[in-house]
Amino acid sequence: QVQLVESGGGLVQPGGSLRLSCVASGSVFTINTLGWYRQAPGKERELVANILRGGSTNYVDSVKGRFTIAEDVAKNTVYLQMSSLKPEDTAVYYCNANWITWGQGTQVTVSS
C-alpha cells in the first residue's frame, strides 16, 4: 500500500504563490501516476494536475500557465507550485496516487 502526506497549504493573498508537497511512502514502486485534486466548499472534487511515469503532465484549464506539477523521484515527493493565485483557487488540496490512494488534504485559502 501507498501512504501520502501533504504539506504546504496556508493563507495567501491574491496574486501570491504557494508550493504544496506530497511525500509518498510504502509501496512507492507501484506508483504510475501522481496527482493533485481540490475540493471547494459545495463543489465536487476536481483534478488539478497529474504527472505520469515518463513525465507527461496534465492540467485543468483553469490553472494552466499558473500551476506546475513536478516530481522528485529520489525523494518520493510530488510538488504543486501555484502562482498568480486567485480567490477561486481556495479549496482543500489532495494528493492522489494511481487514482485510488488519497492523502489527508491541505487547506489553501486565497484571500486579502
Backbone hydrogen bonds in HBPLUS format (Angstrom, degrees):
<---DONOR---> <-ACCEPTOR-->    atom                        ^
c    i                          cat <-CA-CA->   ^        H-A-AA   ^      H-
h    n   atom  resd res      DA  || num        DHA   H-A  angle D-A-AA Bond
n    s   type  num  typ     dist DA aas  dist angle  dist       angle   num
A0027-SER N   A0001-GLN O   2.78 MM  26  5.27 169.9  1.79 134.1 137.1     1
A0003-GLN N   A0025-SER O   2.95 MM  22  5.22 162.3  1.98 138.4 142.1     2
A0025-SER N   A0003-GLN O   2.92 MM  22  5.22 147.4  2.02 146.6 152.8     3
A0005-VAL N   A0023-VAL O   3.07 MM  18  5.35 149.1  2.17 139.0 148.6     4
A0023-VAL N   A0005-VAL O   2.96 MM  18  5.35 159.2  2.01 146.6 145.1     5
A0007-SER N   A0021-SER O   2.86 MM  14  5.28 137.9  2.04 150.0 152.8     6
A0021-SER N   A0007-SER O   2.88 MM  14  5.28 165.6  1.90 148.5 151.3     7
A0010-GLY N   A0107-GLN O   2.92 MM  97  6.14 116.8  2.33 139.7 157.3     8
A0109-THR N   A0010-GLY O   2.91 MM  99  6.12 171.1  1.92 156.0 156.0     9
A0012-VAL N   A0109-THR O   2.87 MM  97  6.29 158.1  1.92 165.1 172.3    10
A0111-SER N   A0012-VAL O   2.93 MM  99  6.29 145.6  2.05 148.6 157.6    11
A0016-GLY N   A0013-GLN O   2.93 MM   3  5.50 152.9  2.01 144.5 146.4    12
A0015-GLY N   A0085-LEU O   2.71 MM  70  4.85 167.1  1.73 142.9 147.6    13
A0085-LEU N   A0016-GLY O   3.10 MM  69  5.49 174.6  2.11 151.4 152.0    14
A0018-LEU N   A0082-MET O   2.92 MM  64  5.23 151.4  2.00 142.9 151.4    15
A0082-MET N   A0018-LEU O   2.76 MM  64  5.23 170.5  1.77 178.5 178.0    16
A0020-LEU N   A0080-LEU O   2.93 MM  60  5.00 166.1  1.95 139.8 140.3    17
A0080-LEU N   A0020-LEU O   2.92 MM  60  5.00 150.9  2.00 135.6 139.6    18
A0022-CYS N   A0078-VAL O   2.88 MM  56  5.25 129.8  2.14 148.7 162.8    19
A0078-VAL N   A0022-CYS O   2.93 MM  56  5.25 154.6  1.99 144.2 151.4    20
A0024-ALA N   A0076-ASN O   2.79 MM  52  5.41 173.5  1.80 170.6 172.9    21
A0028-VAL N   A0026-GLY O   2.84 MM   2  5.57 138.2  2.01 104.9  92.6    22
A0030-THR N   A0027-SER O   3.05 MM   3  5.83 166.7  2.07 121.3 125.7    23
A0031-ILE N   A0028-VAL O   3.08 MM   3  5.44 165.8  2.10 113.4 117.9    24
A0053-ARG N   A0032-ASN O   2.88 MM  21  5.33 137.3  2.07 164.6 158.4    25
A0098-ASN N   A0033-THR O   2.88 MM  65  5.09 167.5  1.89 145.7 149.8    26
A0034-LEU N   A0051-ILE O   3.03 MM  17  5.49 163.1  2.06 156.7 160.4    27
A0051-ILE N   A0034-LEU O   2.78 MM  17  5.49 158.4  1.83 164.5 172.0    28
A0035-GLY N   A0096-ASN O   2.81 MM  61  5.02 154.1  1.87 146.3 149.7    29
A0096-ASN N   A0035-GLY O   2.81 MM  61  5.02 146.0  1.93 149.4 148.6    30
A0036-TRP N   A0049-ALA O   2.77 MM  13  5.41 162.3  1.80 164.5 168.5    31
A0048-VAL N   A0036-TRP O   2.76 MM  12  5.49 161.2  1.79 149.9 152.4    32
A0049-ALA N   A0036-TRP O   3.21 MM  13  5.41 157.6  2.26 142.2 146.6    33
A0037-TYR N   A0094-TYR O   2.80 MM  57  5.07 163.6  1.82 152.0 157.8    34
A0094-TYR N   A0037-TYR O   2.77 MM  57  5.07 158.2  1.81 134.6 142.3    35
A0038-ARG N   A0046-GLU O   2.89 MM   8  5.51 149.6  1.98 149.4 159.3    36
A0046-GLU N   A0038-ARG O   2.84 MM   8  5.51 162.0  1.87 156.1 159.6    37
A0039-GLN N   A0092-VAL O   2.89 MM  53  5.34 146.8  2.00 142.1 152.9    38
A0092-VAL N   A0039-GLN O   3.07 MM  53  5.34 170.8  2.08 135.1 134.3    39
A0043-LYS N   A0040-ALA O   2.97 MM   3  5.35 157.0  2.02 140.5 138.1    40
A0060-VAL N   A0048-VAL O   2.94 MM  12  5.28 155.1  2.01 145.9 143.7    41
A0050-ASN N   A0058-ASN O   3.00 MM   8  5.39 147.0  2.12 138.5 146.1    42
A0058-ASN N   A0050-ASN O   2.98 MM   8  5.39 147.2  2.09 148.7 153.3    43
A0052-LEU N   A0056-SER O   2.86 MM   4  5.42 162.5  1.89 158.5 164.4    44
A0055-GLY N   A0052-LEU O   2.76 MM   3  5.42 154.9  1.82 142.3 145.2    45
A0063-VAL N   A0060-VAL O   3.07 MM   3  5.90 166.2  2.09 127.3 131.3    46
A0064-LYS N   A0061-ASP O   3.33 MM   3  5.36 152.9  2.41 102.4 110.0    47
A0066-ARG N   A0063-VAL O   2.91 MM   3  5.35 159.5  1.95 135.7 139.2    48
A0067-PHE N   A0063-VAL O   3.03 MM   4  5.59 155.5  2.10 163.3 161.0    49
A0083-SER N   A0066-ARG O   3.01 MM  17  5.15 144.9  2.14 131.3 142.1    50
A0068-THR N   A0081-GLN O   2.83 MM  13  5.06 148.0  1.93 142.1 152.0    51
A0081-GLN N   A0068-THR O   2.82 MM  13  5.06 160.7  1.85 159.3 156.0    52
A0070-ALA N   A0079-TYR O   3.14 MM   9  5.27 155.7  2.20 134.7 139.1    53
A0079-TYR N   A0070-ALA O   2.74 MM   9  5.27 167.7  1.76 161.1 165.4    54
A0072-ASP N   A0077-THR O   2.78 MM   5  5.27 171.8  1.79 165.0 167.7    55
A0075-LYS N   A0072-ASP O   3.12 MM   3  5.47 134.2  2.34 104.9 116.6    56
A0077-THR N   A0072-ASP O   3.16 MM   5  5.27 169.8  2.18 143.9 145.1    57
A0076-ASN N   A0073-VAL O   3.10 MM   3  4.85 156.1  2.16  98.4 105.8    58
A0089-ASP N   A0086-LYS O   2.86 MM   3  5.39 164.3  1.88 120.4 125.2    59
A0090-THR N   A0087-PRO O   3.05 MM   3  5.63 165.1  2.08 117.6 121.7    60
A0091-ALA N   A0108-VAL O   2.98 MM  17  5.54 147.9  2.09 148.0 158.2    61
A0108-VAL N   A0091-ALA O   2.89 MM  17  5.54 163.9  1.91 160.8 166.1    62
A0093-TYR N   A0106-THR O   2.82 MM  13  5.27 173.5  1.83 149.3 147.1    63
A0106-THR N   A0093-TYR O   2.87 MM  13  5.27 144.8  1.99 138.7 150.1    64
A0103-GLY N   A0095-CYS O   3.03 MM   8  5.25 145.3  2.15 146.6 146.7    65
A0097-ALA N   A0101-THR O   2.93 MM   4  5.12 151.3  2.01 138.7 147.0    66
A0100-ILE N   A0097-ALA O   3.12 MM   3  6.20 156.5  2.17 133.5 134.0    67
A0101-THR N   A0097-ALA O   3.13 MM   4  5.12 169.2  2.14 150.3 152.1    68
